[in-house]
Amino acid sequence: MSAHYRFETRWQMPFDREHLFAVLADVGRYPAWWPQVRAVARLDDDTAHVVARSLLPYSLDLVLTRVVEDSAAGVLEARITGQLDGWSRWTIDSDLAGTALRYEQEVTAPGRLMTAASAVARPVLEANHTWMMRGGRRGLLRRGPVPGGRTSP
């Protein structure tokens, strides 16, 4: 039995679509601008070990594996395994106000303890995710996208 979570976050960003895509495709550099992404270690060309921690006093130990990297469509998708199991996806579209960015994540938290805790703590866990995403948006705005190559999934 597992606890199931689905998140969707939308941001309007004042950046060029192509540069934003390059920044988001470079997961290895996320810790430089996203405070809640504490560490990233590249395992191979498509896989990275990621440690994330938001407000709650625990870290998530995850493995992200690139599934889709389509700059023409503006889609980046990764498989998530480890303490969570599921997927995440960035979708980037240009519009009149700049660049519309959507982050989606659908995961399960396997294990009886997480399932039991989820029944009581779901609002706290969702708020923790919201705080993490807010930190990512602020960090990305402070950093500003710059052209560059991908170094990890």
C-alpha positions in Angstrom: 0.0 0.0 0.0 1.3 3.5 -0.9 0.3 7.1 -0.4 -0.4 8.8 -3.8 0.4 12.5 -4.5 -0.2 14.6 -7.6 1.2 18.1 -7.8 0.9 20.8 -10.4 2.7 24.2 -10.3 2.5 27.0 -12.9 4.9 29.9 -13.1 5.1 32.8 -15.5 8.8 33.5 -16.1 10.4 36.6 -17.8 13.0 34.5 -19.6 13.7 33.3 -23.1 12.2 29.8 -23.6 15.3 28.2 -25.0 17.6 29.4 -22.2 15.0 28.4 -19.6 14.9 24.9 -21.1 18.7 24.6 -20.9 18.7 25.6 -17.3 15.9 23.2 -16.3 17.5 20.4 -18.3 20.7 20.8 -16.3 19.7 19.0 -13.1 23.3 18.8 -12.0 23.3 22.5 -11.4 20.0 22.7 -9.5 21.6 23.1 -6.1 23.3 26.3 -7.3 19.9 28.1 -7.6 17.3 25.9 -5.9 18.0 25.8 -2.1 15.8 22.8 -1.4 17.7 20.6 -3.9 20.6 19.9 -1.5 22.8 17.6 -3.7 22.9 16.0 -7.1 25.3 13.3 -8.2 25.4 12.1 -11.8 25.2 8.4 -12.2 25.3 8.2 -16.0 24.2 10.4 -18.9 20.5 10.0 -18.1 20.4 9.3 -14.4 21.2 11.4 -11.2 21.0 10.8 -7.5 19.2 13.8 -5.9 18.7 14.8 -2.3 16.0 17.3 -1.6 14.8 18.8 1.6 12.2 21.5 2.2 10.8 22.8 5.5 10.2 19.4 7.2 13.2 17.9 9.0 13.8 15.0 6.6 15.5 14.7 3.2 14.2 12.8 0.2 16.7 10.4 -1.4 15.7 10.1 -5.1 17.0 8.8 -8.4 15.9 10.7 -11.5 16.1 9.1 -14.9 15.6 11.2 -18.0 12.6 9.9 -20.0 11.9 12.9 -22.4 14.1 15.8 -23.3 12.4 17.5 -26.2 13.4 21.2 -26.7 11.1 21.7 -29.7 8.1 20.7 -27.6 9.5 22.3 -24.4 9.1 19.1 -22.4 11.5 17.6 -19.8 10.3 14.4 -18.1 12.0 12.2 -15.6 11.2 8.9 -13.8 11.5 9.1 -10.1 12.5 6.2 -7.9 13.9 5.8 -4.4 11.8 7.2 -1.4 9.2 8.2 -4.0 8.1 6.3 -7.1 6.6 8.1 -10.1 7.4 10.9 -12.6 7.9 14.6 -12.9 7.6 16.9 -16.0 8.5 20.4 -16.9 6.5 21.9 -19.8 7.7 25.3 -21.2 5.7 27.5 -23.6 6.2 31.0 -24.8 3.4 33.4 -24.5 2.8 37.2 -24.6 4.0 37.7 -21.0 7.3 35.7 -21.4 7.5 32.0 -20.8 4.8 29.9 -19.1 6.3 27.1 -17.1 4.3 24.1 -15.7 5.7 21.5 -13.3 3.8 18.3 -12.8 4.6 15.5 -10.5 2.8 12.3 -9.7 4.4 10.0 -7.1 3.6 7.3 -4.6 5.3 7.1 -1.2 5.7 3.4 -0.7 5.7 1.7 2.7 3.2 1.4 5.5 4.7 4.2 7.6 4.4 6.8 4.8 0.9 5.6 4.0 -0.2 5.8 7.6 1.5 9.2 8.1 -0.1 10.5 4.9 -3.6 10.0 6.2 -2.9 12.5 9.0 0.0 14.6 7.5 -1.2 15.1 3.9 -1.8 18.8 4.3 1.6 19.3 5.9 3.3 17.3 3.2 1.5 19.2 0.5 2.5 22.5 2.1 6.1 21.2 2.3 6.0 20.6 -1.5 4.5 24.1 -2.1 7.4 25.7 -0.1 9.9 23.7 -2.1 8.4 24.9 -5.4 8.3 28.5 -4.1 12.0 28.2 -3.3 12.7 26.9 -6.8 10.9 29.8 -8.5 12.6 32.4 -6.4 16.0 30.8 -7.0 15.4 30.6 -10.7 14.3 34.3 -10.8 17.5 35.3 -8.9 19.7 33.2 -11.1 18.2 34.1 -14.4 18.7 31.6 -17.3 22.0 31.6 -19.2 22.8 29.5 -22.2 24.7 26.3 -21.5 25.0 22.6 -22.1 23.3 19.8 -20.2 25.5 18.1 -17.6 23.0 15.6 -16.1 19.4 14.5 -16.4 
